[in-house]
Amino acid sequence: NVDEKAAKIDFLSSAIRLSENQFPEIYNLLPPICEKLGIVVPELYYVKSKEMNAATCGNTSPYIYVTSELVEKMPLEMIASVLAHECGHIACKHYLYHSMAGQLINGIDSSPLAQIPAIRKLLTPTLVKALLFWDRCSELSADRAAVLCDGTADKTVDVLLKIHGYENINREEFLRQAMDLKAFINDSKSNQLMEQMLVQNESHPRLATRAYECYTWASTE
């Protein structure tokens, strides 16, 4: 409750809330996505930042923000995919654990949660790694929401490449790379263990993994 109230004050006081009268070309992308995913239209904020990013925040009343860099660098159809991804977090009710994982990403000692004695005693390194594993899985579910809204995995993968700073990439060739990665990891137990060790402290799956999972899911019923 404290975090959510503080964030509400922060966003209302220093960000720009989008609406039909404020950046309507961005805001109007949101209602059709929410209707398709069966969720209430959340508040949407525009934040000045040099980082190309978007996020879903809040525990009881989730909201989304997009950064100025993302709005300036991405065409509208790609921004729609970004919003669909964020709405996927809301449709799946990820926001509580997602917020907790975000507070733990820099470690237990630096987390605001560690200042609460009742929570501190539960925050073991194993629990933190489990929560981050859940967080990575939640990103794949949100990617699927974007694929669902787009009707194809192509746009979602293009968005992921652009957010990671890659331009003019041959998508089909990159997908082959992602399939090679999956095959290499599945080749042995030691490879699987190595991959788990590399990503265990990360909140998001890696780029090629997300591309592979998007296309694999899009090809199923």
BELNOR-V693334 format. One record per helix or strand. SS is the DSSP state (hx for helix, st for strand). FROM is the first residue (numbers start at 1). LEN is the number of residues. If there is no record, write none. Layout:
SS|FROM|LEN / SS|FROM|LEN
//
This chain:
hx|2|13 / st|16|2 / st|19|1 / st|22|1 / hx|24|14 / st|43|5 / st|54|4 / st|63|5 / hx|68|6 / hx|76|16 / hx|95|10 / hx|112|4 / hx|117|4 / hx|125|26 / hx|154|10 / hx|171|16 / hx|189|11 / hx|207|12
//
